[in-house]
């Protein structure tokens, strides 16, 4: 018989590996704390890698996973619209189906948790009179920018990238105009308006979970909790629950060759090169990257995809894992003779690789990354410093955080989204990270962050329990005020719920 006293958390994930994986990991964490968990996934149904992750997670039988059909938005959004625009519209149009699916659950939910792009679905929680939380699968500085965007929208009159001074965010590191996130590049673009809408929605939640931890961003988290700084913008309590990263998994038999190669390399001698689940480079940039790796004379693993044929650098977001087999056509978009000249120091992987397992290998000493937050956390939690090569979304902001605040990454002087990073600069960055003292210092710092991340989970148990307490506390108030429930002072139901209320007050974190 099902335990009706458990908090039943309903989670909603938007399409894309970068959104799906953190939600699944959050579900697993909640499950270990005795939550009942149901995860609704709006799947793109066009990404083989995404489908594989869902199937693998469902086989664990830890949480119920329900796939929601992706709505047809062809009559609303241009097929060439930005990924952020398409995601936002898809999740908004999903709301009726999501509400109906919750109604059909055999066990009613007691708390709703949506991801960033699901913020329009917070209203569904009001239909069921349950608390509502937003899960930000990124860092606290990004959360601060998102919450403060409605203010910036009013104060900044022109384009953010044209501002002469850094953008002010209360109590936080200022944001340089060149590091603004992708939706803020052009205010007339629909993706900017969608992002602004998210910033307006989040403060109506009852709490915000964020994929970071205290030691990683102490000043930013302290600022966000300062009611004098943020009380007029958002009163929702902040719960750092990170690091949420993908655990290691059995190695795919088709990928064992890369690990056989890694076993033969010296410790911390290999640079891992990957641009995430959706990142693509132009043909010209791929050629320069290839020459830069070759000139550095350092060992590398490069997860390579065919070059992008249009301006967008997020072109494979909805199709990751769909490439055909082996290295067919690889030589056609790399410098002539590159594969032969680097065969003793380089290993090429087409389209997708088991990233966490590679980063965890002792032979890996650096990561040339697009700086997606999932990849960033996977690098930090394995003690691997980075070359920050942001492409889209909030990756520029991530790169600034890693290089300037945490000092665990090097960045190209040429901004990758503005021009081509040349082979000589790539060579210099690789050598800095892999063989010079500056890179060794970064390696030491990132290993300290790795250690703090390992102990953060013990602290986050209390954070999660406090979140559960917040949900129960609100539920208590709902029941106390509801004549329909027929609760009277002295009844066992009232006394039990009152005790929960007191416990929640006691365990409440500032």
Buried (B, 14 or more C-beta within 10 A) or exposed (E): EEEEEBBBBBBBBBBBBBBBBBBBBBBBBBBEBEBBBBBBBBBBEBBBBBBBBBEEBBEEEBBBBBBBEBBEBEEBBEEEBBBBBBBBBBBBBBBEBBBEBBEEBEBEBBBBBBBBBBBBBBBBBEEBEBBBBBBBBBBBBBBBBBBBBBBBBEEBEEBBBEBEEEBBBBBBBEBBBBBBBBBBBBBEBBBBBBBBBBBBBBBBBBBBBBBBBBBBBEEBBBBBBEEEBBEEBBEBBBBBBBBBBBEEEEEEEEBEEBBEBBEEBEEBBBBBBBBBBBBBBBBEBBBBBBBBBBBBEBBBBBBBBBBBEEEBBBBBBBBBBBBEEEEEEBEEBBBEEBBEEBEEBBBBBBBBBBBBBBBBBBBBBBBBBBBBBBBBBBBBBBBBBBBBBBBBBBBBBBBBBBBBBBBBBBBBEEBBBEEBBBBEBBBBBBBBBBBEEBBBEBBEBBBEBBEBBEEBBEBBBEBBBBBBBBBBBBBBEBBEEEEEEEBEEEEEEBEEBBEBBEBBEEBEBE
